[in-house]
Amino acid sequence: MDADKRREYWRRNVRLMSILLTVWALVSFGAGIIFVEPLNNLTSFMGVPLGFWFAQQGSILTFLALIAIYVWRMDALDKEFGITEYEEGVHHS
């Protein structure tokens, strides 16, 4: 892979990570800390105030979903740039 393709690959990788980490920060910090009181006043989730739920469970579940999205998108990006995990014909012991 030439230098331009390598830069484009990493630019897109960093962009994806930035977007996903921003979403996680908004959910965990925003919904779980900053907006906890207004969310607690809105409704409850399974008998638990919504703000408390985001602080305790929602941010963790969001993080797991974002990991799955990252794996899915990086697999597609690797395929697009012809990157494979193992080199064909090379045996690793």
Secondary structure by P-SEA (a helix, b strand, c coil): ccaaaaaaaaaaaaaaaaaaaaaaaaaaccccccaaaaaaaccccccccaaaaaaccaaaaaaaaaaaaaaaaaaaaaaaacccccccccccc
